[in-house]
């Protein structure tokens, strides 16, 4: 998938994707199970985790709800 993100934007997308993957694995969910819980497509979850998509706020909230965490935890990229 080709995108037009700046290098700085790509870093942000990658960090958020890695956080989603971390919390998903910590919850013991496959991409498919998380996608079902969020009412999103599994391929969408995969592309978000790989930093290929600029995730919408609504979808971020769906994912955090399915992971039983607050949305801000997925955006917390500075540590």
C-alpha positions as CSV (number, residue, x, y, z in Angstrom):
1,X,0.0,0.0,0.0
2,X,1.5,3.3,-1.1
3,X,1.1,6.4,1.1
4,X,2.1,10.0,1.1
5,X,3.0,10.4,4.7
6,X,6.1,12.4,5.8
7,X,8.8,10.5,7.6
8,X,7.7,12.1,10.9
9,X,4.1,11.1,10.2
10,X,5.1,7.5,9.4
11,X,7.0,7.3,12.7
12,X,3.8,8.2,14.5
13,X,1.7,5.7,12.6
14,X,4.2,3.0,13.3
15,X,4.3,3.7,17.0
16,X,0.5,3.7,17.3
17,X,0.4,0.4,15.3
18,X,2.9,-1.2,17.6
19,X,1.0,-0.1,20.7
20,X,-2.2,-1.6,19.2
21,X,-0.4,-4.8,18.5
22,X,1.2,-4.9,22.0
23,X,-2.2,-4.5,23.7
24,X,-3.9,-6.9,21.4
25,X,-1.3,-9.6,22.1
26,X,-1.4,-8.8,25.8
27,X,-5.1,-9.4,25.7
28,X,-4.6,-12.7,23.9
29,X,-6.5,-11.7,20.8
30,X,-5.8,-12.5,17.2
31,X,-6.3,-9.8,14.6
32,X,-9.4,-11.6,13.6
33,X,-10.9,-11.6,17.1
34,X,-10.1,-8.0,17.7
35,X,-11.5,-7.0,14.3
36,X,-14.8,-8.9,15.1
37,X,-15.0,-7.2,18.5
38,X,-14.5,-3.8,16.9
39,X,-16.8,-4.5,13.9
40,X,-13.8,-3.7,11.6
41,X,-12.1,-5.8,8.9
42,X,-9.2,-8.0,9.9
43,X,-7.1,-6.6,7.0
44,X,-7.8,-3.1,8.4
45,X,-6.4,-4.1,11.8
46,X,-3.3,-5.5,10.1
47,X,-2.7,-2.5,8.1
48,X,-3.1,-0.2,11.1
49,X,-0.6,-2.4,13.1
50,X,1.9,-2.1,10.3
51,X,1.5,1.7,10.2
52,X,0.0,1.8,6.8
53,X,-3.2,3.6,7.7
54,X,-4.0,6.9,9.4
55,X,-6.5,5.5,11.8
56,X,-9.7,7.5,12.4
57,X,-10.6,8.6,15.9
58,X,-13.9,6.5,15.8
59,X,-11.9,3.4,14.9
60,X,-9.3,4.2,17.5
61,X,-12.1,4.3,20.1
62,X,-13.6,1.0,18.8
63,X,-10.2,-0.7,19.1
64,X,-9.4,0.7,22.6
65,X,-12.9,-0.3,23.8
66,X,-12.4,-3.9,22.5
67,X,-9.0,-4.0,24.2
68,X,-10.6,-2.6,27.4
69,X,-8.2,0.3,27.7
70,X,-8.5,4.1,27.4
71,X,-7.9,5.5,23.9
72,X,-5.1,7.7,25.2
73,X,-3.0,4.6,26.0
74,X,-2.8,3.9,22.2
75,X,-1.7,7.4,21.5
76,X,1.0,7.5,24.2
77,X,4.0,7.2,22.0
78,X,6.5,9.2,24.0
79,X,8.2,7.3,26.7
